Amino acid sequence: MKYLKRKKSAQTNDLGDNDPLSGVANLFDIGLVFIVGLLMMIFSAFHLSELFNESSEITIMKKDNKGNFEIITKKGKKIEAVKVKDSTAKGRGEKLGIAYRLEDGSMIYVPYNKEE
Protein backbone atom coordinates (compact mmCIF):
# COMPACT_ATOMS: atom_id res chain seq x y z
CA MET A 1 0.00 0.00 0.00
CA LYS A 2 2.80 2.30 0.80
CA TYR A 3 4.21 2.11 -2.73
CA LEU A 4 0.83 2.55 -4.42
CA LYS A 5 0.13 5.80 -2.60
CA ARG A 6 3.50 7.25 -3.58
CA LYS A 7 2.93 6.45 -7.25
CA LYS A 8 -0.50 7.94 -7.22
CA SER A 9 0.65 11.24 -5.74
CA ALA A 10 3.45 11.50 -8.31
CA GLN A 11 0.95 11.21 -11.14
CA THR A 12 -1.25 13.99 -9.84
CA ASN A 13 1.64 16.49 -9.71
CA ASP A 14 3.03 15.60 -13.16
CA LEU A 15 0.88 16.77 -16.07
CA GLY A 16 2.70 14.55 -18.58
CA ASP A 17 0.77 14.04 -21.80
CA ASN A 18 -2.24 16.01 -20.59
CA ASP A 19 -0.46 19.37 -20.94
CA PRO A 20 -2.26 21.33 -23.70
CA LEU A 21 0.78 23.61 -24.34
CA SER A 22 3.28 20.79 -24.94
CA GLY A 23 2.72 20.92 -28.72
CA VAL A 24 3.13 24.69 -29.05
CA ALA A 25 6.93 24.48 -28.96
CA ASN A 26 6.87 21.93 -31.77
CA LEU A 27 4.61 24.18 -33.90
CA PHE A 28 6.97 27.10 -33.35
CA ASP A 29 9.95 25.01 -34.50
CA ILE A 30 8.08 23.84 -37.60
CA GLY A 31 7.18 27.46 -38.40
CA LEU A 32 10.81 28.55 -38.18
CA VAL A 33 11.94 25.74 -40.47
CA PHE A 34 9.21 26.66 -42.96
CA ILE A 35 10.22 30.35 -42.97
CA VAL A 36 13.91 29.57 -43.50
CA GLY A 37 13.05 27.19 -46.33
CA LEU A 38 10.81 29.80 -47.94
CA LEU A 39 13.56 32.45 -47.80
CA MET A 40 16.07 30.04 -49.33
CA MET A 41 13.62 29.23 -52.14
CA ILE A 42 13.01 32.93 -52.88
CA PHE A 43 16.74 33.70 -52.99
CA SER A 44 17.41 30.80 -55.34
CA ALA A 45 14.40 31.56 -57.59
CA PHE A 46 15.43 35.18 -58.14
CA HIS A 47 19.19 34.43 -58.16
CA LEU A 48 19.77 36.80 -55.24
CA SER A 49 22.56 34.74 -53.66
CA GLU A 50 25.03 37.16 -55.27
CA LEU A 51 23.88 39.83 -52.80
CA PHE A 52 25.83 38.00 -50.06
CA ASN A 53 29.05 37.83 -52.11
CA GLU A 54 31.26 40.80 -51.17
CA SER A 55 33.25 40.86 -54.41
CA SER A 56 30.28 40.93 -56.79
CA GLU A 57 28.84 44.03 -58.47
CA ILE A 58 25.12 43.95 -59.29
CA THR A 59 22.81 46.46 -60.97
CA ILE A 60 19.05 45.88 -60.81
CA MET A 61 16.49 48.08 -62.57
CA LYS A 62 13.00 47.86 -61.07
CA LYS A 63 9.71 49.33 -62.32
CA ASP A 64 6.62 49.66 -60.13
CA ASN A 65 2.93 49.74 -61.13
CA LYS A 66 2.94 53.53 -61.58
CA GLY A 67 5.79 53.41 -64.10
CA ASN A 68 8.47 54.81 -61.80
CA PHE A 69 11.93 53.28 -62.14
CA GLU A 70 14.38 52.47 -59.37
CA ILE A 71 18.02 51.52 -60.00
CA ILE A 72 19.66 49.41 -57.28
CA THR A 73 23.44 48.99 -57.44
CA LYS A 74 25.68 46.92 -55.19
CA LYS A 75 29.44 47.37 -55.16
CA GLY A 76 31.20 45.34 -52.49
CA LYS A 77 29.35 45.95 -49.22
CA LYS A 78 27.71 49.21 -50.35
CA ILE A 79 24.13 49.05 -51.69
CA GLU A 80 22.63 52.18 -53.24
CA ALA A 81 19.09 52.74 -54.54
CA VAL A 82 18.27 55.66 -56.85
CA LYS A 83 14.71 56.55 -57.84
CA VAL A 84 14.35 57.92 -61.36
CA LYS A 85 11.67 60.62 -61.27
CA ASP A 86 11.52 61.76 -64.90
CA SER A 87 12.17 59.34 -67.75
CA THR A 88 12.77 62.04 -70.37
CA ALA A 89 16.28 63.40 -70.81
CA LYS A 90 16.92 67.13 -71.02
CA GLY A 91 19.94 69.04 -72.23
CA ARG A 92 22.53 68.64 -74.94
CA GLY A 93 24.28 65.45 -75.94
CA GLU A 94 25.84 63.56 -78.79
CA LYS A 95 24.79 60.50 -80.70
CA LEU A 96 26.59 57.43 -79.36
CA GLY A 97 25.06 54.70 -81.48
CA ILE A 98 21.93 52.89 -82.54
CA ALA A 99 20.13 50.11 -80.68
CA TYR A 100 18.14 47.48 -82.58
CA ARG A 101 15.63 45.02 -81.11
CA LEU A 102 15.58 41.67 -82.91
CA GLU A 103 12.53 39.47 -83.46
CA ASP A 104 13.49 37.17 -80.59
CA GLY A 105 13.53 40.14 -78.17
CA SER A 106 17.30 40.51 -77.83
CA MET A 107 18.92 43.89 -78.41
CA ILE A 108 22.04 44.86 -80.36
CA TYR A 109 23.93 48.12 -79.87
CA VAL A 110 25.93 49.49 -82.81
CA PRO A 111 28.30 52.32 -81.82
CA TYR A 112 28.21 55.47 -83.91
CA ASN A 113 31.34 56.01 -85.99
CA LYS A 114 32.21 59.74 -86.34
CA GLU A 115 34.62 59.15 -89.25
CA GLU A 116 31.88 58.04 -91.67
N, C-alpha and C positions, 0 to 999 in steps of 0.2 A: 504494500500500500504506500509505503513511504516513497518508492521510486515513481509510482504512477502520479502522485500528487505533484512531484517536482516537474515531470514532463508536461503535465497539463498547464502549470503556471508559466512555463517557458513558451508555450504556444500562444498564450493569450497576450504576452508582451511583444512577440515578434509578428509583424504583419505578413511577412513572407510574400506569397503570391497574390494576396488580397489587396496589395497596395495599388490604388488606381493610377498613381503618378510614376510607377516603375517603367512604363513604356515611353514616357515623354522624352527621356534622355536618348533613347534609341531613335525616335523620330527626329530629334534635333541633329543627331549625327548623320542620318540619312539625308536630311535637307542640306547640310554642309557639303556632303559628297556630291549631291546633285548640282549645287551651285558651282562648285569647282569644275565639274565635268562640263557644264554649260558654258562657262567662261573659256575653257580650253577649246571647245568646239567652235565658238565664235571667233577666237583668235586664229584658228587654223582655217576656217572657212573664208575669212577675209584677208588671209595672209598677213596678219598683223604681228607675227612673231619677230619681224625685223625691228619693231619699236623697242625691243629690249636689247638689241645689239648696239653697243656704244659706237662702233666704227661705221655703221651704216648711215647713209644720207637718203632721206625719203621726202618726196614732195607729193602731197595729195590735194587735189582740187575737188571741192565739194559744192554742190548746188542744192539749195533748199526749195520748198514748194513755191515760194514767192519769186524765184528767179535770181536771188542774191547768191553770189559766189563767195567762197571762203577758201583761201590757200593755206594749207598747213605744211610747214617744212620742219624737218628734224635733221640737225647736224650735230653728231655726237650726242651729248646729253641735253642740248638746248632744243626745245620745241617752241615754234613760233607760229601763231595763227594770225592771218591778215584777212580782214573782210573787205571785199571789193564792192564799193558803193555804186559806182557808175561804170557801165560796161563800154561806154563810148570813149574813145581817145580824143584828146584835144591837144593842139599845138602843132609844131612843125616836126617833120621827120623825113626820112629817106626810104626809098623802096629797097627792101632787103632780098626779096625773092617772091616766088609764087608757090602756093600750096595747092595741090590737087587731091581730091578725094576719089579713090577708085571705086569700082562697082562692088567690091567685097567689103567696103567700109574703111579700108586702110588709107592712110594719107601719105603723100610724098611731098617733100619740100625741095624745090629747085632754087638754089641761090641766084640772085641777080648778078649778072656780070656787067660791070661798068664799061668794059673795053668794047663791047659790041655796039 
